[in-house]
Amino acid sequence: MRHHHVCAVLVTGGDRQLVGIFAGRNAVDRMLVEGRSHNTTLAELMTPDPDCITPGKTAIEAPRLMEEGRYRHLPIIDDGKVVEIVSRFDFSGL
């Protein structure tokens, strides 16, 4: 993630169904602070079943949902499949 300058990764199943999200906060909070080993699985660290939004929602609904939930990244799901991910920084001009 660091090498590619990515702050969050969506975790999907083989059918592109969203399983969870793994962000830098997960690594810090769940691995470093809790003192877990390097053998800890992604499933143990990720946030399962994160809140999502559909492409048909308005642009202002995404940052509102992120603010309410106190998270920085929001998956966009269409017909149960991952389409994209947005960051609160994508909306910095709103």
Phi, psi and omega in degrees: 000316181297317181300323182262006180057045180249133182261343181209148180230133175276135180255121183236162172274181181298339181261017182065016174283133182290129178254323182184183177225139178240120181236168179306324178299323178299317181297315181290306185292314188267335182259302185288309183295319180278354176068037180282160182277171178289351178271003180295135182278157177301322179301328179283336185261329186289164172269114182283151176045060181291159173300148181222171176222155179260159182299338182282352179285159179283159182299328182285339181292327181295306180294330176296315179296319179295321178294315179298319182275351180060045174229163189258345185230144183222119177288146173253124185240133177232122180054039177081359183244149180292131177252316188194175172225139176242154179245154178299335178290339175295342184248021186296340180267357182280000000 
